[in-house]
Amino acid sequence: MTLDLSFLASWPESVQDEAGFKELVSTAYKLWWETWKLDVRFLIGYRTQSGARDFDHLINQLRTSYQHTGVDKQDEQAERWAKAVCGGRVPATSADWMACGIALMKTFNTAIDVLCQTITQNRNNAFRTAWQTKVAVSEEAVVVRVAADLGMRLNDGLRGFHVSQVKRRWAGYKLRKGEVAGDILAAFAEESLISRSGRLPCSYLDVLSALKVLGTPDAVPALRLAHAVAELTRMVGESYMKRLNDVWALLRD
């Protein structure tokens, strides 16, 4: 396996101003966090301290600052980095922005070099099989299968939500020896799917008060049970509360 370099065809040619630098940041971010996301998350796990992690932190920090509002911490970090590149001043001239672009790409090149070294230093079949498995499994297919097993029908919005949850967890997960990618993804999908319970037929405060667990460590498991009883019985009103109390008492005996 190798890293997909097809994205480089649309790489910005030069950086002359702030807009050009922001475009470079956006392009680098897309390559690192979108095109190579699963590859990077897999390979970076083999190097606890490296230039790859340094770039990972920098590009995420810069992109967050440029693309979002209300991120004072990232804004300060981005400005501090740019000033360091430009000799202590805020970048203003074309030469300043070119220096920022060059500094960013040097950090990126170091990160890519680290990934390439990781690949060349791990040429055994187990490593390559694990890498292939990491990037080849379809999160959406797993979510759809698990939802069917649970008897759930997902519209496009819900399916997209659960797929994004599974992708987020999978991207940062490193398979352990003996683990199967499909099994781990199925577990992630199941956890995401069942955590979205339907509405209770009463106020959650009514449940906590009736079971006498308001403000106690038992409050969360009591609410989980309340959701389960509601989904299984479809009861409402006094009938629901009586059944919930009976089940709670039975489990607490």
N, C-alpha and C positions, 0 to 999 in steps of 0.2 A: 504494500500500500504506500501511497504518497499523498502529499497535501495537494488539494485542488487549487491550481493557479489560474484558472480561467477568468477569474474576477479581475486580474491585473490589466485586462484590455481597457478597462474604463478608469484606470488610475490617473489622478490629476497630474498634469505635466509640470507645473511650477507653482510656487507660492509667492505672491507679491503684496498681499494685503491680508487684513483680518478675515475677510470672506473666503479667500483662498485657503487660509490655514484651517478655517472651520470645515471647509470641504474636504481637506486632507484628513482631518480628525474623523469626520463622518465616514469616509471611505475606509480608513484603517480600522475603524470600529466594526464596520460591516464585515470586513474580511475576517477579523479576529473573533468577533462575538457572534457572527451569523454563519458565514460560509465555513469557517473552521471550528465552530463552537464545540462540537463533540470531539473532534480531533484534539483541540487544545486542552479541553478538560481532561481527556484521557492522558495525553502526553505530559502535561504539567504536573500530574500526580506523581510522576517518577522523579521529580526534582523539587525537594522541599524549599530550597532557597536558590533562586536563579534569576537571570535577566528576563526570563519569560514571565515570571511573576511580577517583576518590576514594571514591565510594559503593560501587563494585564491591569495592574492598579492604575497606571498613568492614563491609559486610553479610556478606561471607564470613568475616571475622575474628570478628564477634559470633556468627554462627550456629555456627561451629566451636567457639567457647568454650562455648556453651550446650548443644550437642548431643553433644559428644564428651568423653571423659575422657583424661587424660594429654597435654593440649595446653597445657603451661605458658606457652608464648610467647603464644598467643592469649588465654589467661586474663589474663595481665598486660596485654596491649594493650587488652582489653575493659574491664578495671578502670580503667586509666589514662584511657581515653576517658570513661567514666562519671563519674569524679572531676572531670575537666576541665569537664564539663557542669554538675556540681553544686557548683562553687566549691571544689574540692579535697577534698571529703568523699565517702565511699562513700554511694550513694543509699540512703535508708532510709524516707523519708516518701512519701506519695502525691504530694506536690508535686515531690519529687525524681524519681520515676519518670515523672511527667507531663513534666518537663523533658527527660528522656532520650528520651521518645517524640517530643516536638516537635523536638528536635535531630536525631534520626534522620530524621524526615519532611522537615525542611528540606534535609538532605543528599540525600534521595531526590528531592525536587522539583527540586533543582539538576541532578541527573543526568538526570531526564526532560527538563528544559528543554534540556540539551545534546543529547540524542538528537533532540528536535524541531527544534532549530536545524540539526542535521546533515541532517535530512530536507528542510527547507525550502531549505537552501543547495545542495542537490544534486537538482535537479528534472529533470535530463536523463534520456533514455531508457536510456542505458548504466548509470547508477546504479540505476535502478529495476529494470531487468532483472537486474542482478547481485544485488540484494537479493531479488527474487522467487526466483531460482535457488537462493540460499543456503538459504532456508527451505522450499522446496517439495520437495526431493529426499528420498526415503525411504531412510534408511541400511539398514533391515532388508531392503528389496527388493534393494538392491545386494549385501549380504552373501549372501543366498540365491542370487542369480544367480551370483556369483563362486564360491561353494562348489560349485554344480552344474557350472560350467566345470572345476573342479579334481577333479570326481568324488568330492566329499566329502558325506557324509550327516550332518547336524547334528541332534542332539536339541535339545530346548527350552533346556536349560541352556547348551550350547555356542553355540547361535545367539544367545542373550541376551548371553553373554560377548563374542562378537565384535562384535555390534551396539553394545554399550556402549563398546568400544574405538574403533570407527569414529566414534561420536557424539562421544566426548571429543576426538578429533583434529580432527573437522570443525568443532566448535563454535569452536575457536580458530584456524581457518584462514581466511585472506583470499585469495579468488580473484585471481590475477594476470591481466593482459590476455591474452586468447587461450586461457585455460584453460577447460575444460568441467567443470562440477561432477560429472557422472557419472563422468568419467575419473579425477578426483582421488579420489572415494569408492571407486571400484573398486580403485585402487592401495592405499588404506588397508585395504580389506577383504582384498586379496591378502596384504599384509604381515602382517596379524593372523592370517589363516588358516594360512599356511605356517610361521609361527613356532612353532606348537604341534606339534612333531614327536613321533612315537611314541617309546617307550622303546628304548634301545639293547639289543642282545642280550648285553651284557656291561657291566662297570663302565666308566665314562668314564675312570677312571685306567688301565685296561688299554689303552684306545685311545691315550691320550696317551703312555703308556710304549712301546707297540709302534711308534708313529710317531716316537718320540724328539722330542716337542714339549712335554713337560711343563714348565710354567712359562715358555714362550716366547711371542712374539707370534703364532706359528702355531697355538697351542692352540685358539683359538675356531674359525677356519676348518676345522681338522682335525676338530673335533667336528661341525660342520655337514655336512662330507663323510661322516662316519661315520653320521649319521642318514640321509642321502640313500641311501647304499649299503645300509643296513639296510632301508629302505622299498622300495627297488627290487628287491633280491635275495631278501629274506626268509630269508637264510642265518643260521646260528647257529654257535657254536663255532669250530673251527679253519678251517672253510671260509669263514666270514665274515671272520675276521681276515686270511686270505690274500688274499681278494678286495679288502679294504680297503687292504692294503699295496700290492697291484698298482696300484690306481687312484691312490693317493697318489703312488707312484713315477712313474707315467705323467704325472701333472699337474705334478710337480716337475721333470721333465726339461727 
